[in-house]
């Protein structure tokens, strides 16, 4: 059965994703600005279809400092998102955190692929570091700035 879709903060999401965002905001201790929600088929070309289904969000980060960006990424990961900081150096977009709700029933094929590919890196970012690895000096989140 598909997730129940709702409009929240003027974005299309599902109830599960909203509950996860709210839990992450509580951990980060501030409200996120959602740039793009889910169920946005063909809406943003740069998203490559990851927002076509459910469970996908982009959180605005261009007005956040480095510590706040890190807090958003880590809080989202702690509540069950696969999440990455995207920078202007990586593409034609502003700083933002791209996140996919792991286990969402409505994930697009592209989003499901991102979750599958993120597994080992996301585990390290939750503090489960293999011997010899440590957080990246540049971003403080990944193990070599693969945020």
N, CA, C and O atoms as a GROMACS GRO file, in nm:
protein
  588
    1UNK      N    1   0.084  -0.119   0.000
    1UNK     CA    2   0.000   0.000   0.000
    1UNK      C    3   0.088   0.125   0.000
    1UNK      O    4   0.182   0.134   0.080
    2UNK      N    5   0.060   0.221  -0.088
    2UNK     CA    6   0.142   0.344  -0.094
    2UNK      C    7   0.131   0.426   0.034
    2UNK      O    8   0.037   0.412   0.112
    3UNK      N    9   0.230   0.511   0.053
    3UNK     CA   10   0.230   0.602   0.168
    3UNK      C   11   0.121   0.708   0.147
    3UNK      O   12   0.088   0.742   0.034
    4UNK      N   13   0.066   0.761   0.257
    4UNK     CA   14  -0.036   0.865   0.250
    4UNK      C   15   0.028   1.000   0.217
    4UNK      O   16   0.107   1.052   0.295
    5UNK      N   17  -0.007   1.055   0.101
    5UNK     CA   18   0.050   1.184   0.057
    5UNK      C   19  -0.020   1.301   0.125
    5UNK      O   20  -0.141   1.299   0.149
    6UNK      N   21   0.060   1.403   0.157
    6UNK     CA   22   0.005   1.525   0.214
    6UNK      C   23   0.084   1.645   0.160
    6UNK      O   24   0.194   1.629   0.107
    7UNK      N   25   0.026   1.762   0.174
    7UNK     CA   26   0.098   1.887   0.147
    7UNK      C   27   0.141   1.942   0.282
    7UNK      O   28   0.058   1.962   0.370
    8UNK      N   29   0.269   1.966   0.297
    8UNK     CA   30   0.326   2.013   0.424
    8UNK      C   31   0.429   2.119   0.392
    8UNK      O   32   0.520   2.095   0.313
    9UNK      N   33   0.415   2.236   0.451
    9UNK     CA   34   0.502   2.350   0.420
    9UNK      C   35   0.508   2.375   0.269
    9UNK      O   36   0.613   2.406   0.213
   10UNK      N   37   0.394   2.361   0.206
   10UNK     CA   38   0.378   2.384   0.062
   10UNK      C   39   0.453   2.286  -0.027
   10UNK      O   40   0.477   2.314  -0.144
   11UNK      N   41   0.489   2.170   0.027
   11UNK     CA   42   0.558   2.067  -0.051
   11UNK      C   43   0.479   1.937  -0.043
   11UNK      O   44   0.417   1.907   0.059
   12UNK      N   45   0.482   1.860  -0.153
   12UNK     CA   46   0.421   1.728  -0.154
   12UNK      C   47   0.516   1.629  -0.086
   12UNK      O   48   0.631   1.615  -0.127
   13UNK      N   49   0.466   1.562   0.016
   13UNK     CA   50   0.544   1.462   0.089
   13UNK      C   51   0.448   1.352   0.130
   13UNK      O   52   0.333   1.352   0.088
   14UNK      N   53   0.495   1.259   0.212
   14UNK     CA   54   0.403   1.165   0.273
   14UNK      C   55   0.418   1.176   0.424
   14UNK      O   56   0.516   1.232   0.474
   15UNK      N   57   0.322   1.122   0.496
   15UNK     CA   58   0.319   1.138   0.642
   15UNK      C   59   0.444   1.082   0.708
   15UNK      O   60   0.495   1.142   0.804
   16UNK      N   61   0.494   0.971   0.659
   16UNK     CA   62   0.614   0.911   0.718
   16UNK      C   63   0.734   1.005   0.703
   16UNK      O   64   0.808   1.026   0.799
   17UNK      N   65   0.752   1.061   0.585
   17UNK     CA   66   0.864   1.152   0.561
   17UNK      C   67   0.853   1.276   0.649
   17UNK      O   68   0.953   1.322   0.704
   18UNK      N   69   0.733   1.330   0.663
   18UNK     CA   70   0.713   1.447   0.750
   18UNK      C   71   0.750   1.414   0.894
   18UNK      O   72   0.818   1.492   0.960
   19UNK      N   73   0.706   1.299   0.943
   19UNK     CA   74   0.739   1.260   1.080
   19UNK      C   75   0.891   1.247   1.098
   19UNK      O   76   0.944   1.284   1.203
   20UNK      N   77   0.958   1.195   0.997
   20UNK     CA   78   1.104   1.182   1.003
   20UNK      C   79   1.171   1.320   1.003
   20UNK      O   80   1.266   1.342   1.078
   21UNK      N   81   1.122   1.411   0.920
   21UNK     CA   82   1.179   1.547   0.917
   21UNK      C   83   1.160   1.614   1.053
   21UNK      O   84   1.253   1.676   1.106
   22UNK      N   85   1.041   1.602   1.110
   22UNK     CA   86   1.015   1.664   1.240
   22UNK      C   87   1.107   1.608   1.348
   22UNK      O   88   1.154   1.682   1.434
   23UNK      N   89   1.132   1.478   1.344
   23UNK     CA   90   1.223   1.417   1.441
   23UNK      C   91   1.365   1.470   1.422
   23UNK      O   92   1.436   1.495   1.519
   24UNK      N   93   1.407   1.486   1.296
   24UNK     CA   94   1.541   1.539   1.267
   24UNK      C   95   1.552   1.685   1.312
   24UNK      O   96   1.655   1.725   1.366
   25UNK      N   97   1.448   1.763   1.289
   25UNK     CA   98   1.450   1.903   1.333
   25UNK      C   99   1.464   1.912   1.485
   25UNK      O  100   1.533   2.000   1.537
   26UNK      N  101   1.399   1.822   1.553
   26UNK     CA  102   1.409   1.820   1.700
   26UNK      C  103   1.553   1.792   1.743
   26UNK      O  104   1.604   1.855   1.835
   27UNK      N  105   1.618   1.698   1.675
   27UNK     CA  106   1.759   1.666   1.706
   27UNK      C  107   1.850   1.784   1.674
   27UNK      O  108   1.940   1.816   1.751
   28UNK      N  109   1.827   1.848   1.560
   28UNK     CA  110   1.912   1.960   1.517
   28UNK      C  111   1.879   2.089   1.594
   28UNK      O  112   1.961   2.181   1.599
   29UNK      N  113   1.761   2.094   1.651
   29UNK     CA  114   1.715   2.209   1.731
   29UNK      C  115   1.687   2.334   1.648
   29UNK      O  116   1.698   2.446   1.697
   30UNK      N  117   1.649   2.313   1.521
   30UNK     CA  118   1.599   2.423   1.440
   30UNK      C  119   1.516   2.368   1.326
   30UNK      O  120   1.530   2.252   1.287
   31UNK      N  121   1.429   2.453   1.272
   31UNK     CA  122   1.341   2.413   1.162
   31UNK      C  123   1.414   2.421   1.030
   31UNK      O  124   1.484   2.518   1.002
   32UNK      N  125   1.397   2.318   0.947
   32UNK     CA  126   1.459   2.314   0.815
   32UNK      C  127   1.370   2.386   0.714
   32UNK      O  128   1.248   2.391   0.728
   33UNK      N  129   1.433   2.440   0.612
   33UNK     CA  130   1.360   2.494   0.497
   33UNK      C  131   1.367   2.390   0.387
   33UNK      O  132   1.475   2.359   0.336
   34UNK      N  133   1.251   2.335   0.350
   34UNK     CA  134   1.246   2.232   0.247
   34UNK      C  135   1.238   2.300   0.111
   34UNK      O  136   1.142   2.370   0.081
   35UNK      N  137   1.341   2.278   0.028
   35UNK     CA  138   1.346   2.337  -0.106
   35UNK      C  139   1.262   2.258  -0.206
   35UNK      O  140   1.192   2.315  -0.290
   36UNK      N  141   1.269   2.126  -0.194
   36UNK     CA  142   1.199   2.038  -0.287
   36UNK      C  143   1.149   1.918  -0.208
   36UNK      O  144   1.221   1.862  -0.124
   37UNK      N  145   1.027   1.880  -0.236
   37UNK     CA  146   0.970   1.764  -0.169
   37UNK      C  147   0.972   1.642  -0.259
   37UNK      O  148   1.062   1.623  -0.340
   38UNK      N  149   0.871   1.560  -0.243
   38UNK     CA  150   0.859   1.434  -0.316
   38UNK      C  151   0.748   1.445  -0.422
   38UNK      O  152   0.683   1.548  -0.435
   39UNK      N  153   0.729   1.336  -0.496
   39UNK     CA  154   0.622   1.326  -0.595
   39UNK      C  155   0.628   1.444  -0.693
   39UNK      O  156   0.526   1.504  -0.727
   40UNK      N  157   0.749   1.476  -0.737
   40UNK     CA  158   0.773   1.592  -0.823
   40UNK      C  159   0.826   1.544  -0.957
   40UNK      O  160   0.932   1.587  -1.002
   41UNK      N  161   0.753   1.455  -1.020
   41UNK     CA  162   0.796   1.393  -1.145
   41UNK      C  163   0.827   1.497  -1.252
   41UNK      O  164   0.741   1.575  -1.292
   42UNK      N  165   0.952   1.496  -1.298
   42UNK     CA  166   0.996   1.587  -1.402
   42UNK      C  167   1.012   1.731  -1.357
   42UNK      O  168   1.034   1.819  -1.440
   43UNK      N  169   1.003   1.758  -1.227
   43UNK     CA  170   1.006   1.895  -1.176
   43UNK      C  171   1.140   1.963  -1.185
   43UNK      O  172   1.148   2.079  -1.225
   44UNK      N  173   1.247   1.895  -1.148
   44UNK     CA  174   1.381   1.954  -1.147
   44UNK      C  175   1.475   1.857  -1.218
   44UNK      O  176   1.502   1.748  -1.168
   45UNK      N  177   1.523   1.896  -1.334
   45UNK     CA  178   1.608   1.809  -1.415
   45UNK      C  179   1.732   1.763  -1.339
   45UNK      O  180   1.772   1.647  -1.352
   46UNK      N  181   1.793   1.852  -1.262
   46UNK     CA  182   1.916   1.817  -1.189
   46UNK      C  183   1.894   1.707  -1.086
   46UNK      O  184   1.990   1.645  -1.041
   47UNK      N  185   1.769   1.680  -1.049
   47UNK     CA  186   1.740   1.576  -0.950
   47UNK      C  187   1.740   1.437  -1.010
   47UNK      O  188   1.736   1.338  -0.937
   48UNK      N  189   1.745   1.428  -1.141
   48UNK     CA  190   1.757   1.300  -1.212
   48UNK      C  191   1.654   1.196  -1.168
   48UNK      O  192   1.683   1.077  -1.162
   49UNK      N  193   1.533   1.242  -1.139
   49UNK     CA  194   1.425   1.149  -1.106
   49UNK      C  195   1.418   1.104  -0.962
   49UNK      O  196   1.326   1.030  -0.926
   50UNK      N  197   1.511   1.146  -0.877
   50UNK     CA  198   1.509   1.098  -0.739
   50UNK      C  199   1.390   1.151  -0.661
   50UNK      O  200   1.350   1.091  -0.561
   51UNK      N  201   1.332   1.262  -0.704
   51UNK     CA  202   1.216   1.319  -0.635
   51UNK      C  203   1.084   1.280  -0.703
   51UNK      O  204   0.978   1.332  -0.666
   52UNK      N  205   1.088   1.189  -0.800
   52UNK     CA  206   0.967   1.148  -0.870
   52UNK      C  207   0.871   1.071  -0.780
   52UNK      O  208   0.749   1.080  -0.796
   53UNK      N  209   0.924   0.996  -0.685
   53UNK     CA  210   0.842   0.919  -0.591
   53UNK      C  211   0.844   0.983  -0.454
   53UNK      O  212   0.870   1.102  -0.440
   54UNK      N  213   0.816   0.903  -0.352
   54UNK     CA  214   0.811   0.951  -0.215
   54UNK      C  215   0.946   0.946  -0.146
   54UNK      O  216   1.042   0.891  -0.199
   55UNK      N  217   0.952   1.005  -0.027
   55UNK     CA  218   1.069   0.994   0.060
   55UNK      C  219   1.188   1.080   0.025
   55UNK      O  220   1.290   1.071   0.093
   56UNK      N  221   1.179   1.164  -0.076
   56UNK     CA  222   1.293   1.247  -0.118
   56UNK      C  223   1.269   1.392  -0.078
   56UNK      O  224   1.160   1.446  -0.096
   57UNK      N  225   1.374   1.455  -0.022
   57UNK     CA  226   1.367   1.597   0.012
   57UNK      C  227   1.500   1.664  -0.017
   57UNK      O  228   1.605   1.599  -0.020
   58UNK      N  229   1.494   1.794  -0.038
   58UNK     CA  230   1.613   1.879  -0.041
   58UNK      C  231   1.592   1.986   0.064
   58UNK      O  232   1.490   2.055   0.065
   59UNK      N  233   1.689   2.001   0.154
   59UNK     CA  234   1.684   2.101   0.260
   59UNK      C  235   1.779   2.215   0.222
   59UNK      O  236   1.896   2.190   0.193
   60UNK      N  237   1.730   2.338   0.222
   60UNK     CA  238   1.813   2.454   0.191
   60UNK      C  239   1.926   2.465   0.291
   60UNK      O  240   1.905   2.452   0.412
   61UNK      N  241   2.048   2.489   0.240
   61UNK     CA  242   2.164   2.501   0.329
   61UNK      C  243   2.252   2.619   0.293
   61UNK      O  244   2.356   2.639   0.356
   62UNK      N  245   2.213   2.697   0.193
   62UNK     CA  246   2.299   2.809   0.151
   62UNK      C  247   2.308   2.919   0.256
   62UNK      O  248   2.406   2.994   0.256
   63UNK      N  249   2.210   2.931   0.344
   63UNK     CA  250   2.214   3.032   0.450
   63UNK      C  251   2.263   2.975   0.583
   63UNK      O  252   2.264   3.046   0.684
   64UNK      N  253   2.303   2.848   0.584
   64UNK     CA  254   2.351   2.784   0.706
   64UNK      C  255   2.503   2.787   0.711
   64UNK      O  256   2.569   2.786   0.607
   65UNK      N  257   2.559   2.791   0.830
   65UNK     CA  258   2.705   2.781   0.843
   65UNK      C  259   2.745   2.633   0.839
   65UNK      O  260   2.659   2.545   0.837
   66UNK      N  261   2.874   2.606   0.838
   66UNK     CA  262   2.923   2.468   0.825
   66UNK      C  263   2.871   2.379   0.937
   66UNK      O  264   2.835   2.264   0.911
   67UNK      N  265   2.868   2.428   1.059
   67UNK     CA  266   2.820   2.347   1.172
   67UNK      C  267   2.672   2.314   1.157
   67UNK      O  268   2.630   2.203   1.189
   68UNK      N  269   2.593   2.409   1.109
   68UNK     CA  270   2.450   2.384   1.089
   68UNK      C  271   2.427   2.285   0.976
   68UNK      O  272   2.339   2.200   0.985
   69UNK      N  273   2.505   2.296   0.869
   69UNK     CA  274   2.493   2.200   0.758
   69UNK      C  275   2.522   2.060   0.807
   69UNK      O  276   2.449   1.966   0.776
   70UNK      N  277   2.628   2.047   0.884
   70UNK     CA  278   2.664   1.916   0.940
   70UNK      C  279   2.552   1.865   1.031
   70UNK      O  280   2.519   1.747   1.027
   71UNK      N  281   2.495   1.954   1.112
   71UNK     CA  282   2.387   1.915   1.203
   71UNK      C  283   2.266   1.862   1.126
   71UNK      O  284   2.203   1.766   1.169
   72UNK      N  285   2.233   1.926   1.014
   72UNK     CA  286   2.120   1.880   0.932
   72UNK      C  287   2.148   1.740   0.878
   72UNK      O  288   2.064   1.651   0.891
   73UNK      N  289   2.266   1.721   0.818
   73UNK     CA  290   2.301   1.590   0.762
   73UNK      C  291   2.296   1.482   0.869
   73UNK      O  292   2.234   1.378   0.849
   74UNK      N  293   2.359   1.506   0.981
   74UNK     CA  294   2.366   1.405   1.087
   74UNK      C  295   2.229   1.377   1.147
   74UNK      O  296   2.196   1.261   1.174
   75UNK      N  297   2.148   1.480   1.170
   75UNK     CA  298   2.014   1.460   1.226
   75UNK      C  299   1.927   1.378   1.131
   75UNK      O  300   1.856   1.287   1.174
   76UNK      N  301   1.933   1.410   1.002
   76UNK     CA  302   1.856   1.333   0.904
   76UNK      C  303   1.901   1.188   0.901
   76UNK      O  304   1.817   1.097   0.895
   77UNK      N  305   2.030   1.164   0.906
   77UNK     CA  306   2.081   1.027   0.907
   77UNK      C  307   2.038   0.953   1.033
   77UNK      O  308   2.006   0.834   1.027
   78UNK      N  309   2.036   1.021   1.146
   78UNK     CA  310   2.000   0.956   1.272
   78UNK      C  311   1.855   0.910   1.274
   78UNK      O  312   1.822   0.814   1.344
   79UNK      N  313   1.768   0.976   1.200
   79UNK     CA  314   1.627   0.936   1.199
   79UNK      C  315   1.591   0.845   1.081
   79UNK      O  316   1.475   0.809   1.065
   80UNK      N  317   1.689   0.809   0.999
   80UNK     CA  318   1.664   0.710   0.895
   80UNK      C  319   1.669   0.758   0.752
   80UNK      O  320   1.625   0.686   0.661
   81UNK      N  321   1.720   0.876   0.729
   81UNK     CA  322   1.742   0.921   0.592
   81UNK      C  323   1.884   0.886   0.548
   81UNK      O  324   1.975   0.884   0.630
   82UNK      N  325   1.902   0.858   0.421
   82UNK     CA  326   2.034   0.864   0.358
   82UNK      C  327   2.044   1.011   0.316
   82UNK      O  328   1.958   1.060   0.243
   83UNK      N  329   2.148   1.081   0.362
   83UNK     CA  330   2.154   1.226   0.341
   83UNK      C  331   2.295   1.270   0.305
   83UNK      O  332   2.393   1.217   0.357
   84UNK      N  333   2.303   1.368   0.214
   84UNK     CA  334   2.431   1.419   0.167
   84UNK      C  335   2.425   1.570   0.154
   84UNK      O  336   2.321   1.625   0.116
   85UNK      N  337   2.534   1.636   0.184
   85UNK     CA  338   2.546   1.778   0.155
   85UNK      C  339   2.585   1.792   0.009
   85UNK      O  340   2.684   1.733  -0.036
   86UNK      N  341   2.508   1.870  -0.066
   86UNK     CA  342   2.539   1.901  -0.205
   86UNK      C  343   2.593   2.044  -0.210
   86UNK      O  344   2.537   2.134  -0.147
   87UNK      N  345   2.701   2.064  -0.284
   87UNK     CA  346   2.764   2.195  -0.290
   87UNK      C  347   2.760   2.251  -0.433
   87UNK      O  348   2.744   2.175  -0.528
   88UNK      N  349   2.775   2.383  -0.449
   88UNK     CA  350   2.779   2.442  -0.583
   88UNK      C  351   2.894   2.386  -0.667
   88UNK      O  352   2.884   2.385  -0.790
   89UNK      N  353   2.999   2.340  -0.604
   89UNK     CA  354   3.112   2.282  -0.678
   89UNK      C  355   3.074   2.150  -0.745
   89UNK      O  356   3.140   2.108  -0.840
   90UNK      N  357   2.968   2.084  -0.697
   90UNK     CA  358   2.926   1.955  -0.751
   90UNK      C  359   2.827   1.967  -0.866
   90UNK      O  360   2.806   1.870  -0.939
   91UNK      N  361   2.766   2.082  -0.882
   91UNK     CA  362   2.666   2.099  -0.987
   91UNK      C  363   2.610   2.239  -0.986
   91UNK      O  364   2.651   2.324  -0.906
   92UNK      N  365   2.518   2.264  -1.075
   92UNK     CA  366   2.457   2.397  -1.088
   92UNK      C  367   2.340   2.410  -0.990
   92UNK      O  368   2.224   2.413  -1.031
   93UNK      N  369   2.374   2.417  -0.861
   93UNK     CA  370   2.273   2.430  -0.756
   93UNK      C  371   2.334   2.497  -0.635
   93UNK      O  372   2.457   2.502  -0.622
   94UNK      N  373   2.252   2.550  -0.545
   94UNK     CA  374   2.305   2.609  -0.421
   94UNK      C  375   2.337   2.498  -0.320
   94UNK      O  376   2.302   2.382  -0.341
   95UNK      N  377   2.405   2.535  -0.211
   95UNK     CA  378   2.424   2.440  -0.102
   95UNK      C  379   2.287   2.389  -0.059
   95UNK      O  380   2.195   2.467  -0.035
   96UNK      N  381   2.275   2.257  -0.048
   96UNK     CA  382   2.153   2.197   0.005
   96UNK      C  383   2.185   2.056   0.053
   96UNK      O  384   2.286   1.997   0.014
   97UNK      N  385   2.098   2.004   0.136
   97UNK     CA  386   2.112   1.866   0.181
   97UNK      C  387   2.008   1.784   0.107
   97UNK      O  388   1.888   1.811   0.116
   98UNK      N  389   2.054   1.686   0.033
   98UNK     CA  390   1.967   1.594  -0.039
   98UNK      C  391   1.948   1.472   0.050
   98UNK      O  392   2.046   1.415   0.099
   99UNK      N  393   1.824   1.432   0.071
   99UNK     CA  394   1.798   1.320   0.162
   99UNK      C  395   1.687   1.230   0.108
   99UNK      O  396   1.591   1.276   0.047
  100UNK      N  397   1.705   1.100   0.131
  100UNK     CA  398   1.608   0.998   0.090
  100UNK      C  399   1.570   0.917   0.213
  100UNK      O  400   1.657   0.868   0.285
  101UNK      N  401   1.441   0.903   0.238
  101UNK     CA  402   1.391   0.827   0.353
  101UNK      C  403   1.407   0.678   0.325
  101UNK      O  404   1.336   0.620   0.243
  102UNK      N  405   1.501   0.616   0.394
  102UNK     CA  406   1.529   0.473   0.376
  102UNK      C  407   1.402   0.394   0.410
  102UNK      O  408   1.340   0.416   0.514
  103UNK      N  409   1.366   0.302   0.322
  103UNK     CA  410   1.251   0.216   0.346
  103UNK      C  411   1.117   0.273   0.303
  103UNK      O  412   1.014   0.209   0.323
  104UNK      N  413   1.116   0.392   0.244
  104UNK     CA  414   0.991   0.451   0.198
  104UNK      C  415   0.931   0.361   0.090
  104UNK      O  416   1.001   0.315   0.000
  105UNK      N  417   0.801   0.337   0.098
  105UNK     CA  418   0.733   0.247   0.004
  105UNK      C  419   0.720   0.306  -0.136
  105UNK      O  420   0.698   0.232  -0.233
  106UNK      N  421   0.734   0.438  -0.148
  106UNK     CA  422   0.710   0.504  -0.275
  106UNK      C  423   0.837   0.557  -0.343
  106UNK      O  424   0.827   0.639  -0.434
  107UNK      N  425   0.954   0.512  -0.300
  107UNK     CA  426   1.079   0.564  -0.359
  107UNK      C  427   1.081   0.546  -0.510
  107UNK      O  428   1.034   0.445  -0.562
  108UNK      N  429   1.135   0.645  -0.579
  108UNK     CA  430   1.158   0.630  -0.722
  108UNK      C  431   1.274   0.532  -0.740
  108UNK      O  432   1.347   0.503  -0.645
  109UNK      N  433   1.291   0.483  -0.860
  109UNK     CA  434   1.402   0.391  -0.888
  109UNK      C  435   1.537   0.458  -0.859
  109UNK      O  436   1.626   0.395  -0.802
  110UNK      N  437   1.551   0.584  -0.898
  110UNK     CA  438   1.676   0.657  -0.874
  110UNK      C  439   1.704   0.676  -0.727
  110UNK      O  440   1.818   0.663  -0.683
  111UNK      N  441   1.600   0.707  -0.650
  111UNK     CA  442   1.617   0.725  -0.505
  111UNK      C  443   1.655   0.593  -0.438
  111UNK      O  444   1.741   0.590  -0.351
  112UNK      N  445   1.590   0.485  -0.479
  112UNK     CA  446   1.622   0.354  -0.422
  112UNK      C  447   1.767   0.317  -0.452
  112UNK      O  448   1.836   0.259  -0.368
  113UNK      N  449   1.814   0.350  -0.572
  113UNK     CA  450   1.953   0.324  -0.608
  113UNK      C  451   2.047   0.405  -0.520
  113UNK      O  452   2.149   0.353  -0.475
  114UNK      N  453   2.015   0.531  -0.496
  114UNK     CA  454   2.100   0.614  -0.409
  114UNK      C  455   2.109   0.555  -0.269
  114UNK      O  456   2.217   0.553  -0.210
  115UNK      N  457   1.998   0.507  -0.215
  115UNK     CA  458   1.998   0.447  -0.082
  115UNK      C  459   2.087   0.323  -0.081
  115UNK      O  460   2.167   0.304   0.011
  116UNK      N  461   2.074   0.239  -0.184
  116UNK     CA  462   2.155   0.117  -0.190
  116UNK      C  463   2.303   0.149  -0.198
  116UNK      O  464   2.386   0.082  -0.136
  117UNK      N  465   2.338   0.251  -0.275
  117UNK     CA  466   2.478   0.290  -0.291
  117UNK      C  467   2.534   0.360  -0.167
  117UNK      O  468   2.656   0.361  -0.147
  118UNK      N  469   2.448   0.416  -0.084
  118UNK     CA  470   2.494   0.495   0.030
  118UNK      C  471   2.528   0.412   0.152
  118UNK      O  472   2.594   0.463   0.243
  119UNK      N  473   2.486   0.288   0.158
  119UNK     CA  474   2.497   0.206   0.279
  119UNK      C  475   2.626   0.217   0.358
  119UNK      O  476   2.622   0.262   0.472
  120UNK      N  477   2.740   0.177   0.303
  120UNK     CA  478   2.864   0.181   0.382
  120UNK      C  479   2.904   0.322   0.426
  120UNK      O  480   2.946   0.341   0.540
  121UNK      N  481   2.891   0.420   0.339
  121UNK     CA  482   2.930   0.556   0.375
  121UNK      C  483   2.839   0.609   0.485
  121UNK      O  484   2.888   0.670   0.581
  122UNK      N  485   2.709   0.586   0.474
  122UNK     CA  486   2.616   0.636   0.575
  122UNK      C  487   2.645   0.571   0.710
  122UNK      O  488   2.635   0.638   0.813
  123UNK      N  489   2.679   0.444   0.713
  123UNK     CA  490   2.711   0.377   0.839
  123UNK      C  491   2.830   0.443   0.906
  123UNK      O  492   2.829   0.466   1.027
  124UNK      N  493   2.933   0.476   0.828
  124UNK     CA  494   3.050   0.543   0.885
  124UNK      C  495   3.011   0.680   0.940
  124UNK      O  496   3.063   0.724   1.042
  125UNK      N  497   2.920   0.746   0.871
  125UNK     CA  498   2.881   0.880   0.914
  125UNK      C  499   2.797   0.879   1.041
  125UNK      O  500   2.782   0.983   1.105
  126UNK      N  501   2.744   0.766   1.079
  126UNK     CA  502   2.673   0.755   1.205
  126UNK      C  503   2.767   0.716   1.318
  126UNK      O  504   2.723   0.688   1.429
  127UNK      N  505   2.896   0.713   1.289
  127UNK     CA  506   2.994   0.683   1.393
  127UNK      C  507   3.042   0.540   1.391
  127UNK      O  508   3.116   0.499   1.481
  128UNK      N  509   3.002   0.463   1.292
  128UNK     CA  510   3.043   0.323   1.283
  128UNK      C  511   3.165   0.313   1.191
  128UNK      O  512   3.155   0.261   1.080
  129UNK      N  513   3.277   0.364   1.238
  129UNK     CA  514   3.397   0.377   1.155
  129UNK      C  515   3.484   0.254   1.162
  129UNK      O  516   3.520   0.210   1.272
  130UNK      N  517   3.521   0.196   1.047
  130UNK     CA  518   3.618   0.086   1.046
  130UNK      C  519   3.753   0.137   1.096
  130UNK      O  520   3.782   0.257   1.089
  131UNK      N  521   3.834   0.047   1.146
  131UNK     CA  522   3.967   0.084   1.196
  131UNK      C  523   4.044   0.161   1.090
  131UNK      O  524   4.044   0.124   0.973
  132UNK      N  525   4.109   0.269   1.131
  132UNK     CA  526   4.192   0.347   1.040
  132UNK      C  527   4.120   0.459   0.968
  132UNK      O  528   4.185   0.545   0.908
  133UNK      N  529   3.988   0.462   0.973
  133UNK     CA  530   3.913   0.570   0.909
  133UNK      C  531   3.862   0.666   1.016
  133UNK      O  532   3.839   0.627   1.130
  134UNK      N  533   3.843   0.790   0.977
  134UNK     CA  534   3.789   0.890   1.069
  134UNK      C  535   3.714   0.994   0.987
  134UNK      O  536   3.728   0.997   0.864
  135UNK      N  537   3.633   1.080   1.051
  135UNK     CA  538   3.561   1.181   0.974
  135UNK      C  539   3.656   1.270   0.894
  135UNK      O  540   3.768   1.298   0.936
  136UNK      N  541   3.608   1.313   0.781
  136UNK     CA  542   3.683   1.401   0.691
  136UNK      C  543   3.716   1.533   0.759
  136UNK      O  544   3.630   1.591   0.826
  137UNK      N  545   3.838   1.582   0.742
  137UNK     CA  546   3.878   1.711   0.797
  137UNK      C  547   3.806   1.826   0.728
  137UNK      O  548   3.783   1.931   0.787
  138UNK      N  549   3.770   1.806   0.602
  138UNK     CA  550   3.708   1.915   0.525
  138UNK      C  551   3.564   1.939   0.568
  138UNK      O  552   3.525   2.053   0.595
  139UNK      N  553   3.484   1.832   0.573
  139UNK     CA  554   3.342   1.852   0.603
  139UNK      C  555   3.301   1.798   0.739
  139UNK      O  556   3.196   1.835   0.791
  140UNK      N  557   3.383   1.712   0.800
  140UNK     CA  558   3.351   1.657   0.930
  140UNK      C  559   3.245   1.550   0.928
  140UNK      O  560   3.205   1.501   1.034
  141UNK      N  561   3.198   1.512   0.810
  141UNK     CA  562   3.089   1.417   0.801
  141UNK      C  563   3.130   1.286   0.736
  141UNK      O  564   3.103   1.179   0.789
  142UNK      N  565   3.196   1.293   0.621
  142UNK     CA  566   3.226   1.171   0.547
  142UNK      C  567   3.369   1.124   0.574
  142UNK      O  568   3.436   1.174   0.664
  143UNK      N  569   3.414   1.029   0.496
  143UNK     CA  570   3.550   0.978   0.512
  143UNK      C  571   3.640   1.015   0.394
  143UNK      O  572   3.722   0.935   0.350
  144UNK      N  573   3.623   1.134   0.344
  144UNK     CA  574   3.707   1.178   0.232
  144UNK      C  575   3.633   1.275   0.143
  144UNK      O  576   3.660   1.283   0.023
  145UNK      N  577   3.542   1.346   0.199
  145UNK     CA  578   3.457   1.444   0.132
  145UNK      C  579   3.375   1.384   0.020
  145UNK      O  580   3.367   1.439  -0.091
  146UNK      N  581   3.315   1.272   0.050
  146UNK     CA  582   3.213   1.215  -0.036
  146UNK      C  583   3.077   1.237   0.026
  146UNK      O  584   2.985   1.158   0.007
  147UNK      N  585   3.064   1.348   0.102
  147UNK     CA  586   2.941   1.378   0.175
  147UNK      C  587   2.821   1.335   0.095
  147UNK      O  588   2.708   1.352   0.139
   0.00000   0.00000   0.00000
